[in-house]
Amino acid sequence: MIRYSLKCSEGHAFDSWFQSAAAFDTLVSRAMVVCAVCGTETVSKALMAPGVAVAEATVPRPLGHAMHPAEKALRALRAEVEKNSTYVGTNFASEARKMHLGDAPEKPIHGEAAPHEARALIDDGIAILPLPILPKERVN
């Protein structure tokens, strides 16, 4: 495992762990590494200093502890979305279209759509909202 300091095109800095340098390159090329603060897929390695352990200066931080207020807000948003809507996976565009046409009962849903599918929904007057969160299966 390797930990990289990362930065996004918006200037946000965050860290993430990867299986290897090659795994990082593969995930970035597939737009599967996103900014932990704003969700942009334009992410690159930041300059990093070598990790030097200093026991008295290091305060352990529990895994999963939010590092930034924006991360806390995103976690709260995820919990609210998961609590109040149904995850339809990659069927999001077709499910949203069925509800819009009256072929399925309306209910809150969330899921995944390719950019061209999302554009088609918007062009057809179907109200959708991109969420700045990834499904749990795709989280780094």
C-alpha atoms as a printed R data frame, in Angstrom:
    type eleno elety resid chain resno       x      y       z
1   ATOM     1    CA   MET     A     1   0.000  0.000   0.000
2   ATOM     2    CA   ILE     A     2   1.107  3.523  -0.744
3   ATOM     3    CA   ARG     A     3  -0.294  6.794   0.551
4   ATOM     4    CA   TYR     A     4  -0.307  9.781  -1.763
5   ATOM     5    CA   SER     A     5  -0.920 13.418  -1.030
6   ATOM     6    CA   LEU     A     6  -3.286 14.540  -3.754
7   ATOM     7    CA   LYS     A     7  -4.629 17.821  -5.084
8   ATOM     8    CA   CYS     A     8  -7.503 18.637  -7.385
9   ATOM     9    CA   SER     A     9  -7.849 21.246 -10.108
10  ATOM    10    CA   GLU     A    10  -9.751 23.437  -7.627
11  ATOM    11    CA   GLY     A    11  -6.782 23.508  -5.230
12  ATOM    12    CA   HIS     A    12  -8.105 21.153  -2.534
13  ATOM    13    CA   ALA     A    13  -5.558 18.878  -0.847
14  ATOM    14    CA   PHE     A    14  -6.273 15.422   0.567
15  ATOM    15    CA   ASP     A    15  -4.617 12.035   1.066
16  ATOM    16    CA   SER     A    16  -5.602  8.577  -0.122
17  ATOM    17    CA   TRP     A    17  -4.180  5.050  -0.034
18  ATOM    18    CA   PHE     A    18  -3.576  2.924  -3.138
19  ATOM    19    CA   GLN     A    19  -2.478 -0.649  -3.678
20  ATOM    20    CA   SER     A    20   0.468  0.519  -5.803
21  ATOM    21    CA   ALA     A    21   1.686  3.355  -8.012
22  ATOM    22    CA   ALA     A    22   0.295  1.468 -11.026
23  ATOM    23    CA   ALA     A    23  -3.090  1.126  -9.291
24  ATOM    24    CA   PHE     A    24  -3.159  4.896  -8.753
25  ATOM    25    CA   ASP     A    25  -2.375  5.541 -12.430
26  ATOM    26    CA   THR     A    26  -5.084  3.106 -13.541
27  ATOM    27    CA   LEU     A    27  -7.729  4.593 -11.250
28  ATOM    28    CA   VAL     A    28  -6.887  8.163 -12.293
29  ATOM    29    CA   SER     A    29  -7.055  7.242 -15.996
30  ATOM    30    CA   ARG     A    30 -10.543  5.792 -15.404
31  ATOM    31    CA   ALA     A    31 -11.689  8.930 -13.492
32  ATOM    32    CA   MET     A    32 -12.203  6.825 -10.377
33  ATOM    33    CA   VAL     A    33 -10.158  9.082  -8.091
34  ATOM    34    CA   VAL     A    34 -12.124 12.153  -7.078
35  ATOM    35    CA   CYS     A    35 -11.491 15.098  -4.794
36  ATOM    36    CA   ALA     A    36 -12.629 14.351  -1.254
37  ATOM    37    CA   VAL     A    37 -13.788 17.963  -0.905
38  ATOM    38    CA   CYS     A    38 -15.498 18.970  -4.183
39  ATOM    39    CA   GLY     A    39 -15.815 15.724  -6.154
40  ATOM    40    CA   THR     A    40 -13.916 16.797  -9.262
41  ATOM    41    CA   GLU     A    41 -12.213 13.988 -11.176
42  ATOM    42    CA   THR     A    42  -9.214 16.158 -12.113
43  ATOM    43    CA   VAL     A    43  -6.823 14.873  -9.453
44  ATOM    44    CA   SER     A    44  -3.033 14.615  -9.418
45  ATOM    45    CA   LYS     A    45  -0.269 13.833  -6.960
46  ATOM    46    CA   ALA     A    46   0.876 16.737  -4.832
47  ATOM    47    CA   LEU     A    47   4.434 17.331  -3.688
48  ATOM    48    CA   MET     A    48   5.125 15.092  -0.742
49  ATOM    49    CA   ALA     A    49   7.758 15.128   1.954
50  ATOM    50    CA   PRO     A    50   9.116 11.778   3.034
51  ATOM    51    CA   GLY     A    51   7.254 10.326   5.994
52  ATOM    52    CA   VAL     A    52   9.451 10.553   9.092
53  ATOM    53    CA   ALA     A    53   7.888  9.121  12.219
54  ATOM    54    CA   VAL     A    54   8.287 11.240  15.330
55  ATOM    55    CA   ALA     A    55   6.504  9.526  18.191
56  ATOM    56    CA   GLU     A    56   6.043 12.481  20.524
57  ATOM    57    CA   ALA     A    57   4.814 14.827  17.770
58  ATOM    58    CA   THR     A    58   2.424 12.344  16.203
59  ATOM    59    CA   VAL     A    59  -1.139 12.274  17.467
60  ATOM    60    CA   PRO     A    60  -2.924  9.190  16.170
61  ATOM    61    CA   ARG     A    61  -6.129  9.916  14.294
62  ATOM    62    CA   PRO     A    62  -8.765  7.183  14.147
63  ATOM    63    CA   LEU     A    63  -9.437  5.846  10.658
64  ATOM    64    CA   GLY     A    64 -12.589  7.332   9.192
65  ATOM    65    CA   HIS     A    65 -12.323 10.528  11.231
66  ATOM    66    CA   ALA     A    66 -13.288 13.514   9.072
67  ATOM    67    CA   MET     A    67 -10.274 15.669   8.305
68  ATOM    68    CA   HIS     A    68 -12.124 18.644   6.899
69  ATOM    69    CA   PRO     A    69 -15.541 20.224   7.569
70  ATOM    70    CA   ALA     A    70 -16.459 19.622   3.918
71  ATOM    71    CA   GLU     A    71 -15.776 15.908   4.369
72  ATOM    72    CA   LYS     A    72 -18.103 15.867   7.387
73  ATOM    73    CA   ALA     A    73 -20.778 17.606   5.314
74  ATOM    74    CA   LEU     A    74 -20.378 15.068   2.493
75  ATOM    75    CA   ARG     A    75 -20.718 12.189   4.954
76  ATOM    76    CA   ALA     A    76 -23.893 13.728   6.348
77  ATOM    77    CA   LEU     A    77 -25.228 14.232   2.815
78  ATOM    78    CA   ARG     A    78 -24.490 10.580   1.956
79  ATOM    79    CA   ALA     A    79 -26.329  9.391   5.073
80  ATOM    80    CA   GLU     A    80 -29.344 11.569   4.281
81  ATOM    81    CA   VAL     A    81 -29.493 10.433   0.637
82  ATOM    82    CA   GLU     A    82 -29.162  6.761   1.578
83  ATOM    83    CA   LYS     A    83 -31.825  7.111   4.291
84  ATOM    84    CA   ASN     A    84 -34.391  8.896   2.114
85  ATOM    85    CA   SER     A    85 -34.011  7.425  -1.387
86  ATOM    86    CA   THR     A    86 -33.524  4.152  -3.212
87  ATOM    87    CA   TYR     A    87 -30.226  3.296  -4.901
88  ATOM    88    CA   VAL     A    88 -30.942  2.151  -8.476
89  ATOM    89    CA   GLY     A    89 -27.309  1.766  -9.570
90  ATOM    90    CA   THR     A    90 -26.527  2.249 -13.247
91  ATOM    91    CA   ASN     A    91 -30.257  2.148 -14.056
92  ATOM    92    CA   PHE     A    92 -30.652  5.732 -12.833
93  ATOM    93    CA   ALA     A    93 -31.325  7.296 -16.252
94  ATOM    94    CA   SER     A    94 -33.913  4.705 -17.281
95  ATOM    95    CA   GLU     A    95 -35.642  4.781 -13.870
96  ATOM    96    CA   ALA     A    96 -35.792  8.604 -13.871
97  ATOM    97    CA   ARG     A    97 -37.178  8.579 -17.419
98  ATOM    98    CA   LYS     A    98 -39.858  5.970 -16.494
99  ATOM    99    CA   MET     A    99 -41.007  8.107 -13.569
100 ATOM   100    CA   HIS     A   100 -41.054 11.255 -15.718
101 ATOM   101    CA   LEU     A   101 -43.201  9.520 -18.356
102 ATOM   102    CA   GLY     A   102 -45.563  8.070 -15.740
103 ATOM   103    CA   ASP     A   103 -44.504  4.479 -16.456
104 ATOM   104    CA   ALA     A   104 -43.319  4.011 -12.860
105 ATOM   105    CA   PRO     A   105 -44.456  5.542  -9.562
106 ATOM   106    CA   GLU     A   106 -42.500  8.593  -8.499
107 ATOM   107    CA   LYS     A   107 -40.129  8.094  -5.593
108 ATOM   108    CA   PRO     A   108 -36.771  9.527  -4.534
109 ATOM   109    CA   ILE     A   109 -33.937  7.648  -6.244
110 ATOM   110    CA   HIS     A   110 -30.187  7.986  -6.563
111 ATOM   111    CA   GLY     A   111 -27.724  6.145  -8.730
112 ATOM   112    CA   GLU     A   112 -25.231  6.483 -11.518
113 ATOM   113    CA   ALA     A   113 -25.534  7.903 -15.018
114 ATOM   114    CA   ALA     A   114 -22.988  8.434 -17.738
115 ATOM   115    CA   PRO     A   115 -22.485 12.086 -18.697
116 ATOM   116    CA   HIS     A   116 -24.350 11.621 -21.998
117 ATOM   117    CA   GLU     A   117 -27.294 10.011 -20.144
118 ATOM   118    CA   ALA     A   118 -27.461 12.881 -17.661
119 ATOM   119    CA   ARG     A   119 -27.350 15.445 -20.494
120 ATOM   120    CA   ALA     A   120 -30.180 13.608 -22.300
121 ATOM   121    CA   LEU     A   121 -32.334 13.664 -19.160
122 ATOM   122    CA   ILE     A   122 -31.754 17.399 -18.718
123 ATOM   123    CA   ASP     A   123 -32.392 18.070 -22.429
124 ATOM   124    CA   ASP     A   124 -35.714 16.220 -22.103
125 ATOM   125    CA   GLY     A   125 -36.754 18.398 -19.154
126 ATOM   126    CA   ILE     A   126 -36.234 15.739 -16.502
127 ATOM   127    CA   ALA     A   127 -35.047 17.382 -13.285
128 ATOM   128    CA   ILE     A   128 -31.937 15.690 -11.910
129 ATOM   129    CA   LEU     A   129 -29.221 16.799  -9.542
130 ATOM   130    CA   PRO     A   130 -25.643 15.550  -9.540
131 ATOM   131    CA   LEU     A   131 -24.487 14.516  -6.092
132 ATOM   132    CA   PRO     A   132 -20.932 15.148  -4.893
133 ATOM   133    CA   ILE     A   133 -20.688 11.608  -3.541
134 ATOM   134    CA   LEU     A   134 -19.786  8.257  -5.030
135 ATOM   135    CA   PRO     A   135 -21.532  4.973  -4.430
136 ATOM   136    CA   LYS     A   136 -19.839  3.015  -1.635
137 ATOM   137    CA   GLU     A   137 -18.608  0.474  -4.195
138 ATOM   138    CA   ARG     A   138 -16.564  3.158  -5.978
139 ATOM   139    CA   VAL     A   139 -15.067  4.987  -2.998
140 ATOM   140    CA   ASN     A   140 -11.251  5.024  -3.016
